[in-house]
C-alpha cells in the first residue's frame, strides 16, 4: 500500500490518501521523503504509525502514531489526532 501524506510531516487536519499498490505500507510525503510505516483501518477510522525520519529539508521527525478518519470513498483520509503511548 502507498500512503500519500499531504505535507512534509503529519499533524491534525493533514490530508492523507491511500493507494493499494503492493505489500507493506510505503509513506510518501509531499516533499519527496519516503518511509516504511504501518496502516490499519476499521471502517471509518484508521491508525497510521509513522517511524522516525528526516524531511527533505533535514528536520528530524520523531516516530508517532496517528488516528485517521475517512473523508471519502476514493481513499481520502484526514489525520484526526495523535495517539500517545501509555
mmCIF file as gemmi writes it, N, C-alpha and C atoms, coordinates in Angstrom:
data_model
loop_
_atom_site.group_PDB
_atom_site.id
_atom_site.type_symbol
_atom_site.label_atom_id
_atom_site.label_alt_id
_atom_site.label_comp_id
_atom_site.label_asym_id
_atom_site.label_entity_id
_atom_site.label_seq_id
_atom_site.pdbx_PDB_ins_code
_atom_site.Cartn_x
_atom_site.Cartn_y
_atom_site.Cartn_z
_atom_site.occupancy
_atom_site.B_iso_or_equiv
_atom_site.pdbx_formal_charge
_atom_site.auth_seq_id
_atom_site.auth_asym_id
_atom_site.pdbx_PDB_model_num
ATOM 1 N N . UNK Axp A 1 ? 0.847 -1.178 0 1 0 ? 1 A 1
ATOM 2 C CA . UNK Axp A 1 ? 0 0 0 1 0 ? 1 A 1
ATOM 3 C C . UNK Axp A 1 ? 0.888 1.234 0 1 0 ? 1 A 1
ATOM 4 N N . UNK Axp A 2 ? 0.494 2.236 -0.738 1 0 ? 2 A 1
ATOM 5 C CA . UNK Axp A 2 ? 1.185 3.517 -0.728 1 0 ? 2 A 1
ATOM 6 C C . UNK Axp A 2 ? 0.279 4.526 -0.023 1 0 ? 2 A 1
ATOM 7 N N . UNK Axp A 3 ? 0.862 5.259 0.918 1 0 ? 3 A 1
ATOM 8 C CA . UNK Axp A 3 ? 0.14 6.284 1.661 1 0 ? 3 A 1
ATOM 9 C C . UNK Axp A 3 ? 0.763 7.624 1.299 1 0 ? 3 A 1
ATOM 10 N N . UNK Axp A 4 ? -0.025 8.511 0.708 1 0 ? 4 A 1
ATOM 11 C CA . UNK Axp A 4 ? 0.447 9.836 0.322 1 0 ? 4 A 1
ATOM 12 C C . UNK Axp A 4 ? 0.064 10.833 1.405 1 0 ? 4 A 1
ATOM 13 N N . UNK Axp A 5 ? 1.066 11.444 2.037 1 0 ? 5 A 1
ATOM 14 C CA . UNK Axp A 5 ? 0.855 12.427 3.103 1 0 ? 5 A 1
ATOM 15 C C . UNK Axp A 5 ? 0.89 13.811 2.463 1 0 ? 5 A 1
ATOM 16 N N . UNK Axp A 6 ? -0.094 14.651 2.776 1 0 ? 6 A 1
ATOM 17 C CA . UNK Axp A 6 ? -0.241 15.949 2.13 1 0 ? 6 A 1
ATOM 18 C C . UNK Axp A 6 ? 0.729 17.025 2.566 1 0 ? 6 A 1
ATOM 19 N N . UNK Axp A 7 ? 1.757 16.702 3.353 1 0 ? 7 A 1
ATOM 20 C CA . UNK Axp A 7 ? 2.742 17.682 3.792 1 0 ? 7 A 1
ATOM 21 C C . UNK Axp A 7 ? 4.048 16.931 4.061 1 0 ? 7 A 1
ATOM 22 N N . UNK Axp A 8 ? 5.064 17.653 4.553 1 0 ? 8 A 1
ATOM 23 C CA . UNK Axp A 8 ? 6.354 17.021 4.852 1 0 ? 8 A 1
ATOM 24 C C . UNK Axp A 8 ? 6.349 16.309 6.199 1 0 ? 8 A 1
ATOM 25 N N . UNK Axp A 9 ? 5.264 16.459 6.955 1 0 ? 9 A 1
ATOM 26 C CA . UNK Axp A 9 ? 5.111 15.824 8.254 1 0 ? 9 A 1
ATOM 27 C C . UNK Axp A 9 ? 3.621 15.698 8.566 1 0 ? 9 A 1
ATOM 28 N N . UNK Axp A 10 ? 3.282 14.905 9.554 1 0 ? 10 A 1
ATOM 29 C CA . UNK Axp A 10 ? 1.883 14.683 9.936 1 0 ? 10 A 1
ATOM 30 C C . UNK Axp A 10 ? 1.469 15.625 11.059 1 0 ? 10 A 1
ATOM 31 N N . UNK Axp A 11 ? 0.192 15.986 11.075 1 0 ? 11 A 1
ATOM 32 C CA . UNK Axp A 11 ? -0.401 16.839 12.1 1 0 ? 11 A 1
ATOM 33 C C . UNK Axp A 11 ? -1.914 16.733 11.976 1 0 ? 11 A 1
ATOM 34 N N . UNK Axp A 12 ? -2.671 17.07 13.031 1 0 ? 12 A 1
ATOM 35 C CA . UNK Axp A 12 ? -4.13 17.02 12.925 1 0 ? 12 A 1
ATOM 36 C C . UNK Axp A 12 ? -4.628 17.914 11.79 1 0 ? 12 A 1
ATOM 37 N N . UNK Axp A 13 ? -5.477 17.345 10.945 1 0 ? 13 A 1
ATOM 38 C CA . UNK Axp A 13 ? -6.023 18.061 9.799 1 0 ? 13 A 1
ATOM 39 C C . UNK Axp A 13 ? -5.29 17.779 8.495 1 0 ? 13 A 1
ATOM 40 N N . UNK Axp A 14 ? -4.12 17.171 8.566 1 0 ? 14 A 1
ATOM 41 C CA . UNK Axp A 14 ? -3.327 16.888 7.375 1 0 ? 14 A 1
ATOM 42 C C . UNK Axp A 14 ? -4.05 15.852 6.497 1 0 ? 14 A 1
ATOM 43 N N . UNK Axp A 15 ? -4.159 16.106 5.187 1 0 ? 15 A 1
ATOM 44 C CA . UNK Axp A 15 ? -4.792 15.134 4.297 1 0 ? 15 A 1
ATOM 45 C C . UNK Axp A 15 ? -3.881 13.946 4.019 1 0 ? 15 A 1
ATOM 46 N N . UNK Axp A 16 ? -4.5 12.772 3.888 1 0 ? 16 A 1
ATOM 47 C CA . UNK Axp A 16 ? -3.79 11.525 3.615 1 0 ? 16 A 1
ATOM 48 C C . UNK Axp A 16 ? -4.583 10.768 2.555 1 0 ? 16 A 1
ATOM 49 N N . UNK Axp A 17 ? -3.892 10.211 1.571 1 0 ? 17 A 1
ATOM 50 C CA . UNK Axp A 17 ? -4.551 9.434 0.526 1 0 ? 17 A 1
ATOM 51 C C . UNK Axp A 17 ? -3.947 8.037 0.488 1 0 ? 17 A 1
ATOM 52 N N . UNK Axp A 18 ? -4.796 7.031 0.464 1 0 ? 18 A 1
ATOM 53 C CA . UNK Axp A 18 ? -4.351 5.638 0.409 1 0 ? 18 A 1
ATOM 54 C C . UNK Axp A 18 ? -4.422 5.14 -1.024 1 0 ? 18 A 1
ATOM 55 N N . UNK Axp A 19 ? -3.377 4.437 -1.429 1 0 ? 19 A 1
ATOM 56 C CA . UNK Axp A 19 ? -3.335 3.785 -2.734 1 0 ? 19 A 1
ATOM 57 C C . UNK Axp A 19 ? -2.942 2.331 -2.508 1 0 ? 19 A 1
ATOM 58 N N . UNK Axp A 20 ? -3.718 1.416 -3.017 1 0 ? 20 A 1
ATOM 59 C CA . UNK Axp A 20 ? -3.402 -0.006 -2.873 1 0 ? 20 A 1
ATOM 60 C C . UNK Axp A 20 ? -2.4 -0.403 -3.947 1 0 ? 20 A 1
ATOM 61 N N . UNK Axp A 21 ? -1.142 -0.477 -3.577 1 0 ? 21 A 1
ATOM 62 C CA . UNK Axp A 21 ? -0.081 -0.837 -4.505 1 0 ? 21 A 1
ATOM 63 C C . UNK Axp A 21 ? 0.946 -1.69 -3.784 1 0 ? 21 A 1
ATOM 64 N N . UNK Axp A 22 ? 0.827 -2.988 -3.849 1 0 ? 22 A 1
ATOM 65 C CA . UNK Axp A 22 ? 1.837 -3.866 -3.286 1 0 ? 22 A 1
ATOM 66 C C . UNK Axp A 22 ? 1.687 -4.118 -1.8 1 0 ? 22 A 1
ATOM 67 N N . UNK Axp A 23 ? 2.696 -4.803 -1.245 1 0 ? 23 A 1
ATOM 68 C CA . UNK Axp A 23 ? 2.682 -5.179 0.162 1 0 ? 23 A 1
ATOM 69 C C . UNK Axp A 23 ? 3.375 -4.122 1.011 1 0 ? 23 A 1
ATOM 70 N N . UNK Axp A 24 ? 3.126 -4.171 2.31 1 0 ? 24 A 1
ATOM 71 C CA . UNK Axp A 24 ? 3.741 -3.205 3.21 1 0 ? 24 A 1
ATOM 72 C C . UNK Axp A 24 ? 3.057 -1.857 3.102 1 0 ? 24 A 1
ATOM 73 N N . UNK Axp A 25 ? 3.56 -0.89 3.839 1 0 ? 25 A 1
ATOM 74 C CA . UNK Axp A 25 ? 2.991 0.456 3.813 1 0 ? 25 A 1
ATOM 75 C C . UNK Axp A 25 ? 4.11 1.451 3.546 1 0 ? 25 A 1
ATOM 76 N N . UNK Axp A 26 ? 4.159 1.953 2.327 1 0 ? 26 A 1
ATOM 77 C CA . UNK Axp A 26 ? 5.143 2.954 1.938 1 0 ? 26 A 1
ATOM 78 C C . UNK Axp A 26 ? 4.528 4.331 2.138 1 0 ? 26 A 1
ATOM 79 N N . UNK Axp A 27 ? 5.159 5.143 2.985 1 0 ? 27 A 1
ATOM 80 C CA . UNK Axp A 27 ? 4.689 6.506 3.236 1 0 ? 27 A 1
ATOM 81 C C . UNK Axp A 27 ? 5.46 7.444 2.32 1 0 ? 27 A 1
ATOM 82 N N . UNK Axp A 28 ? 4.741 8.25 1.555 1 0 ? 28 A 1
ATOM 83 C CA . UNK Axp A 28 ? 5.376 9.236 0.689 1 0 ? 28 A 1
ATOM 84 C C . UNK Axp A 28 ? 4.869 10.623 1.073 1 0 ? 28 A 1
ATOM 85 N N . UNK Axp A 29 ? 5.778 11.463 1.568 1 0 ? 29 A 1
ATOM 86 C CA . UNK Axp A 29 ? 5.428 12.822 1.975 1 0 ? 29 A 1
ATOM 87 C C . UNK Axp A 29 ? 5.533 13.744 0.779 1 0 ? 29 A 1
ATOM 88 N N . UNK Axp A 30 ? 4.85 14.897 0.822 1 0 ? 30 A 1
ATOM 89 C CA . UNK Axp A 30 ? 4.811 15.75 -0.364 1 0 ? 30 A 1
ATOM 90 C C . UNK Axp A 30 ? 6.131 16.447 -0.676 1 0 ? 30 A 1
ATOM 91 N N . UNK Axp A 31 ? 7.142 16.306 0.199 1 0 ? 31 A 1
ATOM 92 C CA . UNK Axp A 31 ? 8.469 16.861 -0.111 1 0 ? 31 A 1
ATOM 93 C C . UNK Axp A 31 ? 9.374 15.808 -0.769 1 0 ? 31 A 1
ATOM 94 N N . UNK Axp A 32 ? 8.816 14.62 -1.05 1 0 ? 32 A 1
ATOM 95 C CA . UNK Axp A 32 ? 9.571 13.565 -1.695 1 0 ? 32 A 1
ATOM 96 C C . UNK Axp A 32 ? 10.183 12.559 -0.744 1 0 ? 32 A 1
ATOM 97 N N . UNK Axp A 33 ? 10.113 12.811 0.557 1 0 ? 33 A 1
ATOM 98 C CA . UNK Axp A 33 ? 10.637 11.886 1.551 1 0 ? 33 A 1
ATOM 99 C C . UNK Axp A 33 ? 9.761 10.634 1.586 1 0 ? 33 A 1
ATOM 100 N N . UNK Axp A 34 ? 10.394 9.477 1.757 1 0 ? 34 A 1
ATOM 101 C CA . UNK Axp A 34 ? 9.65 8.23 1.887 1 0 ? 34 A 1
ATOM 102 C C . UNK Axp A 34 ? 10.096 7.498 3.152 1 0 ? 34 A 1
ATOM 103 N N . UNK Axp A 35 ? 9.193 6.699 3.695 1 0 ? 35 A 1
ATOM 104 C CA . UNK Axp A 35 ? 9.477 5.903 4.888 1 0 ? 35 A 1
ATOM 105 C C . UNK Axp A 35 ? 8.568 4.686 4.862 1 0 ? 35 A 1
ATOM 106 N N . UNK Axp A 36 ? 8.925 3.659 5.605 1 0 ? 36 A 1
ATOM 107 C CA . UNK Axp A 36 ? 8.066 2.487 5.759 1 0 ? 36 A 1
ATOM 108 C C . UNK Axp A 36 ? 7.299 2.616 7.059 1 0 ? 36 A 1
ATOM 109 N N . UNK Axp A 37 ? 5.983 2.593 6.978 1 0 ? 37 A 1
ATOM 110 C CA . UNK Axp A 37 ? 5.154 2.734 8.162 1 0 ? 37 A 1
ATOM 111 C C . UNK Axp A 37 ? 4.174 1.597 8.272 1 0 ? 37 A 1
ATOM 112 N N . UNK Axp A 38 ? 3.062 1.842 8.957 1 0 ? 38 A 1
ATOM 113 C CA . UNK Axp A 38 ? 2.044 0.823 9.153 1 0 ? 38 A 1
ATOM 114 C C . UNK Axp A 38 ? 0.684 1.501 9.207 1 0 ? 38 A 1
ATOM 115 N N . UNK Axp A 39 ? -0.288 0.948 8.475 1 0 ? 39 A 1
ATOM 116 C CA . UNK Axp A 39 ? -1.642 1.498 8.469 1 0 ? 39 A 1
ATOM 117 C C . UNK Axp A 39 ? -2.644 0.371 8.652 1 0 ? 39 A 1
ATOM 118 N N . UNK Axp A 40 ? -3.627 0.61 9.559 1 0 ? 40 A 1
ATOM 119 C CA . UNK Axp A 40 ? -4.72 -0.331 9.771 1 0 ? 40 A 1
ATOM 120 C C . UNK Axp A 40 ? -6.018 0.463 9.808 1 0 ? 40 A 1
ATOM 121 N N . UNK Axp A 41 ? -7.013 -0.011 9.064 1 0 ? 41 A 1
ATOM 122 C CA . UNK Axp A 41 ? -8.315 0.65 9.043 1 0 ? 41 A 1
ATOM 123 C C . UNK Axp A 41 ? -9.374 -0.264 9.631 1 0 ? 41 A 1
ATOM 124 N N . UNK Axp A 42 ? -10.357 0.36 10.276 1 0 ? 42 A 1
ATOM 125 C CA . UNK Axp A 42 ? -11.514 -0.338 10.802 1 0 ? 42 A 1
ATOM 126 C C . UNK Axp A 42 ? -12.725 0.521 10.492 1 0 ? 42 A 1
ATOM 127 N N . UNK Axp A 43 ? -13.319 0.298 9.332 1 0 ? 43 A 1
ATOM 128 C CA . UNK Axp A 43 ? -14.466 1.095 8.917 1 0 ? 43 A 1
ATOM 129 C C . UNK Axp A 43 ? -14.061 2.512 8.555 1 0 ? 43 A 1
ATOM 130 N N . UNK Axp A 44 ? -14.594 3.468 9.292 1 0 ? 44 A 1
ATOM 131 C CA . UNK Axp A 44 ? -14.36 4.88 9.001 1 0 ? 44 A 1
ATOM 132 C C . UNK Axp A 44 ? -13.16 5.468 9.727 1 0 ? 44 A 1
ATOM 133 N N . UNK Axp A 45 ? -12.487 4.665 10.554 1 0 ? 45 A 1
ATOM 134 C CA . UNK Axp A 45 ? -11.312 5.154 11.278 1 0 ? 45 A 1
ATOM 135 C C . UNK Axp A 45 ? -10.111 4.278 10.975 1 0 ? 45 A 1
ATOM 136 N N . UNK Axp A 46 ? -8.938 4.866 11.121 1 0 ? 46 A 1
ATOM 137 C CA . UNK Axp A 46 ? -7.718 4.123 10.885 1 0 ? 46 A 1
ATOM 138 C C . UNK Axp A 46 ? -6.616 4.6 11.816 1 0 ? 46 A 1
ATOM 139 N N . UNK Axp A 47 ? -5.545 3.825 11.877 1 0 ? 47 A 1
ATOM 140 C CA . UNK Axp A 47 ? -4.375 4.162 12.679 1 0 ? 47 A 1
ATOM 141 C C . UNK Axp A 47 ? -3.159 4.102 11.765 1 0 ? 47 A 1
ATOM 142 N N . UNK Axp A 48 ? -2.363 5.162 11.774 1 0 ? 48 A 1
ATOM 143 C CA . UNK Axp A 48 ? -1.163 5.266 10.955 1 0 ? 48 A 1
ATOM 144 C C . UNK Axp A 48 ? 0.046 5.422 11.864 1 0 ? 48 A 1
ATOM 145 N N . UNK Axp A 49 ? 0.965 4.458 11.804 1 0 ? 49 A 1
ATOM 146 C CA . UNK Axp A 49 ? 2.213 4.521 12.569 1 0 ? 49 A 1
ATOM 147 C C . UNK Axp A 49 ? 3.312 5.007 11.637 1 0 ? 49 A 1
ATOM 148 N N . UNK Axp A 50 ? 3.931 6.111 11.998 1 0 ? 50 A 1
ATOM 149 C CA . UNK Axp A 50 ? 4.988 6.723 11.195 1 0 ? 50 A 1
ATOM 150 C C . UNK Axp A 50 ? 6.297 6.608 11.966 1 0 ? 50 A 1
ATOM 151 N N . UNK Axp A 51 ? 7.32 5.982 11.365 1 0 ? 51 A 1
ATOM 152 C CA . UNK Axp A 51 ? 8.599 5.852 12.063 1 0 ? 51 A 1
ATOM 153 C C . UNK Axp A 51 ? 9.343 7.187 12.097 1 0 ? 51 A 1
ATOM 154 N N . UNK Axp A 52 ? 10.409 7.254 12.86 1 0 ? 52 A 1
ATOM 155 C CA . UNK Axp A 52 ? 11.262 8.448 12.842 1 0 ? 52 A 1
ATOM 156 C C . UNK Axp A 52 ? 11.86 8.581 11.44 1 0 ? 52 A 1
ATOM 157 N N . UNK Axp A 53 ? 11.948 9.81 10.945 1 0 ? 53 A 1
ATOM 158 C CA . UNK Axp A 53 ? 12.508 10.065 9.621 1 0 ? 53 A 1
ATOM 159 C C . UNK Axp A 53 ? 13.023 11.488 9.565 1 0 ? 53 A 1
ATOM 160 N N . UNK Axp A 54 ? 13.64 11.845 8.466 1 0 ? 54 A 1
ATOM 161 C CA . UNK Axp A 54 ? 14.156 13.19 8.255 1 0 ? 54 A 1
ATOM 162 C C . UNK Axp A 54 ? 13.509 13.772 7.006 1 0 ? 54 A 1
ATOM 163 N N . UNK Axp A 55 ? 12.973 14.994 7.113 1 0 ? 55 A 1
ATOM 164 C CA . UNK Axp A 55 ? 12.347 15.635 5.965 1 0 ? 55 A 1
ATOM 165 C C . UNK Axp A 55 ? 13.411 15.992 4.927 1 0 ? 55 A 1
ATOM 166 N N . UNK Axp A 56 ? 12.963 16.372 3.75 1 0 ? 56 A 1
ATOM 167 C CA . UNK Axp A 56 ? 13.889 16.763 2.684 1 0 ? 56 A 1
ATOM 168 C C . UNK Axp A 56 ? 14.733 17.967 3.09 1 0 ? 56 A 1
ATOM 169 N N . UNK Axp A 57 ? 14.23 18.814 3.985 1 0 ? 57 A 1
ATOM 170 C CA . UNK Axp A 57 ? 14.979 19.983 4.463 1 0 ? 57 A 1
ATOM 171 C C . UNK Axp A 57 ? 15.891 19.662 5.638 1 0 ? 57 A 1
ATOM 172 N N . UNK Axp A 58 ? 15.902 18.382 6.066 1 0 ? 58 A 1
ATOM 173 C CA . UNK Axp A 58 ? 16.795 17.967 7.136 1 0 ? 58 A 1
ATOM 174 C C . UNK Axp A 58 ? 16.217 18.01 8.534 1 0 ? 58 A 1
ATOM 175 N N . UNK Axp A 59 ? 14.922 18.282 8.679 1 0 ? 59 A 1
ATOM 176 C CA . UNK Axp A 59 ? 14.31 18.304 10.004 1 0 ? 59 A 1
ATOM 177 C C . UNK Axp A 59 ? 14.046 16.878 10.471 1 0 ? 59 A 1
ATOM 178 N N . UNK Axp A 60 ? 14.511 16.542 11.658 1 0 ? 60 A 1
ATOM 179 C CA . UNK Axp A 60 ? 14.3 15.211 12.212 1 0 ? 60 A 1
ATOM 180 C C . UNK Axp A 60 ? 12.92 15.144 12.866 1 0 ? 60 A 1
ATOM 181 N N . UNK Axp A 61 ? 12.153 14.128 12.472 1 0 ? 61 A 1
ATOM 182 C CA . UNK Axp A 61 ? 10.807 13.934 12.992 1 0 ? 61 A 1
ATOM 183 C C . UNK Axp A 61 ? 10.796 12.632 13.794 1 0 ? 61 A 1
ATOM 184 N N . UNK Axp A 62 ? 10.312 12.694 15.03 1 0 ? 62 A 1
ATOM 185 C CA . UNK Axp A 62 ? 10.229 11.503 15.878 1 0 ? 62 A 1
ATOM 186 C C . UNK Axp A 62 ? 9.1 10.587 15.408 1 0 ? 62 A 1
ATOM 187 N N . UNK Axp A 63 ? 9.202 9.32 15.752 1 0 ? 63 A 1
ATOM 188 C CA . UNK Axp A 63 ? 8.147 8.352 15.447 1 0 ? 63 A 1
ATOM 189 C C . UNK Axp A 63 ? 6.872 8.757 16.186 1 0 ? 63 A 1
ATOM 190 N N . UNK Axp A 64 ? 5.743 8.643 15.493 1 0 ? 64 A 1
ATOM 191 C CA . UNK Axp A 64 ? 4.451 8.989 16.093 1 0 ? 64 A 1
ATOM 192 C C . UNK Axp A 64 ? 3.38 8.086 15.508 1 0 ? 64 A 1
ATOM 193 N N . UNK Axp A 65 ? 2.289 7.957 16.24 1 0 ? 65 A 1
ATOM 194 C CA . UNK Axp A 65 ? 1.135 7.201 15.775 1 0 ? 65 A 1
ATOM 195 C C . UNK Axp A 65 ? -0.064 8.142 15.747 1 0 ? 65 A 1
ATOM 196 N N . UNK Axp A 66 ? -0.862 8.031 14.673 1 0 ? 66 A 1
ATOM 197 C CA . UNK Axp A 66 ? -1.959 8.961 14.423 1 0 ? 66 A 1
ATOM 198 C C . UNK Axp A 66 ? -3.277 8.231 14.206 1 0 ? 66 A 1
ATOM 199 N N . UNK Axp A 67 ? -4.366 8.835 14.674 1 0 ? 67 A 1
ATOM 200 C CA . UNK Axp A 67 ? -5.721 8.348 14.387 1 0 ? 67 A 1
ATOM 201 C C . UNK Axp A 67 ? -6.239 9.128 13.177 1 0 ? 67 A 1
ATOM 202 N N . UNK Axp A 68 ? -6.777 8.391 12.204 1 0 ? 68 A 1
ATOM 203 C CA . UNK Axp A 68 ? -7.281 8.99 10.98 1 0 ? 68 A 1
ATOM 204 C C . UNK Axp A 68 ? -8.773 8.771 10.848 1 0 ? 68 A 1
ATOM 205 N N . UNK Axp A 69 ? -9.429 9.654 10.109 1 0 ? 69 A 1
ATOM 206 C CA . UNK Axp A 69 ? -10.841 9.498 9.789 1 0 ? 69 A 1
ATOM 207 C C . UNK Axp A 69 ? -11.025 9.556 8.283 1 0 ? 69 A 1
ATOM 208 N N . UNK Axp A 70 ? -11.86 8.674 7.751 1 0 ? 70 A 1
ATOM 209 C CA . UNK Axp A 70 ? -12.127 8.634 6.316 1 0 ? 70 A 1
ATOM 210 C C . UNK Axp A 70 ? -12.968 9.857 5.93 1 0 ? 70 A 1
ATOM 211 N N . UNK Axp A 71 ? -12.619 10.491 4.808 1 0 ? 71 A 1
ATOM 212 C CA . UNK Axp A 71 ? -13.39 11.644 4.349 1 0 ? 71 A 1
ATOM 213 C C . UNK Axp A 71 ? -13.97 11.429 2.955 1 0 ? 71 A 1
ATOM 214 N N . UNK Axp A 72 ? -13.781 10.264 2.391 1 0 ? 72 A 1
ATOM 215 C CA . UNK Axp A 72 ? -14.342 9.973 1.075 1 0 ? 72 A 1
ATOM 216 C C . UNK Axp A 72 ? -14.172 8.511 0.73 1 0 ? 72 A 1
ATOM 217 N N . UNK Axp A 73 ? -14.854 8.089 -0.319 1 0 ? 73 A 1
ATOM 218 C CA . UNK Axp A 73 ? -14.758 6.699 -0.763 1 0 ? 73 A 1
ATOM 219 C C . UNK Axp A 73 ? -13.621 6.491 -1.75 1 0 ? 73 A 1
ATOM 220 N N . UNK Axp A 74 ? -12.845 7.533 -2.001 1 0 ? 74 A 1
ATOM 221 C CA . UNK Axp A 74 ? -11.779 7.469 -3.003 1 0 ? 74 A 1
ATOM 222 C C . UNK Axp A 74 ? -10.394 7.281 -2.377 1 0 ? 74 A 1
ATOM 223 N N . UNK Axp A 75 ? -10.326 6.863 -1.111 1 0 ? 75 A 1
ATOM 224 C CA . UNK Axp A 75 ? -9.041 6.696 -0.439 1 0 ? 75 A 1
ATOM 225 C C . UNK Axp A 75 ? -8.601 7.923 0.325 1 0 ? 75 A 1
ATOM 226 N N . UNK Axp A 76 ? -9.484 8.918 0.438 1 0 ? 76 A 1
ATOM 227 C CA . UNK Axp A 76 ? -9.151 10.152 1.151 1 0 ? 76 A 1
ATOM 228 C C . UNK Axp A 76 ? -9.41 10.008 2.647 1 0 ? 76 A 1
ATOM 229 N N . UNK Axp A 77 ? -8.408 10.414 3.432 1 0 ? 77 A 1
ATOM 230 C CA . UNK Axp A 77 ? -8.485 10.393 4.882 1 0 ? 77 A 1
ATOM 231 C C . UNK Axp A 77 ? -7.953 11.722 5.4 1 0 ? 77 A 1
ATOM 232 N N . UNK Axp A 78 ? -8.154 11.976 6.668 1 0 ? 78 A 1
ATOM 233 C CA . UNK Axp A 78 ? -7.602 13.161 7.323 1 0 ? 78 A 1
ATOM 234 C C . UNK Axp A 78 ? -7.115 12.742 8.702 1 0 ? 78 A 1
ATOM 235 N N . UNK Axp A 79 ? -5.956 13.258 9.095 1 0 ? 79 A 1
ATOM 236 C CA . UNK Axp A 79 ? -5.441 12.961 10.429 1 0 ? 79 A 1
ATOM 237 C C . UNK Axp A 79 ? -6.307 13.684 11.457 1 0 ? 79 A 1
ATOM 238 N N . UNK Axp A 80 ? -6.794 12.918 12.431 1 0 ? 80 A 1
ATOM 239 C CA . UNK Axp A 80 ? -7.659 13.485 13.465 1 0 ? 80 A 1
ATOM 240 C C . UNK Axp A 80 ? -6.875 13.882 14.712 1 0 ? 80 A 1
ATOM 241 N N . UNK Axp A 81 ? -5.993 13.005 15.176 1 0 ? 81 A 1
ATOM 242 C CA . UNK Axp A 81 ? -5.285 13.27 16.43 1 0 ? 81 A 1
ATOM 243 C C . UNK Axp A 81 ? -4.092 12.327 16.569 1 0 ? 81 A 1
ATOM 244 N N . UNK Axp A 82 ? -3.16 12.747 17.392 1 0 ? 82 A 1
ATOM 245 C CA . UNK Axp A 82 ? -2.023 11.888 17.713 1 0 ? 82 A 1
ATOM 246 C C . UNK Axp A 82 ? -2.435 10.912 18.806 1 0 ? 82 A 1
ATOM 247 N N . UNK Axp A 83 ? -1.956 9.698 18.709 1 0 ? 83 A 1
ATOM 248 C CA . UNK Axp A 83 ? -2.174 8.694 19.737 1 0 ? 83 A 1
ATOM 249 C C . UNK Axp A 83 ? -0.908 8.637 20.574 1 0 ? 83 A 1
ATOM 250 N N . UNK Axp A 84 ? -1.047 8.94 21.846 1 0 ? 84 A 1
ATOM 251 C CA . UNK Axp A 84 ? 0.107 8.949 22.737 1 0 ? 84 A 1
ATOM 252 C C . UNK Axp A 84 ? 0.251 7.582 23.404 1 0 ? 84 A 1
ATOM 253 N N . UNK Axp A 85 ? 1.48 7.1 23.551 1 0 ? 85 A 1
ATOM 254 C CA . UNK Axp A 85 ? 1.682 5.805 24.205 1 0 ? 85 A 1
ATOM 255 C C . UNK Axp A 85 ? 1.301 5.878 25.683 1 0 ? 85 A 1
ATOM 256 N N . UNK Axp A 86 ? 0.903 4.701 26.214 1 0 ? 86 A 1
ATOM 257 C CA . UNK Axp A 86 ? 0.619 4.596 27.646 1 0 ? 86 A 1
ATOM 258 C C . UNK Axp A 86 ? -0.716 5.081 27.943 1 0 ? 86 A 1
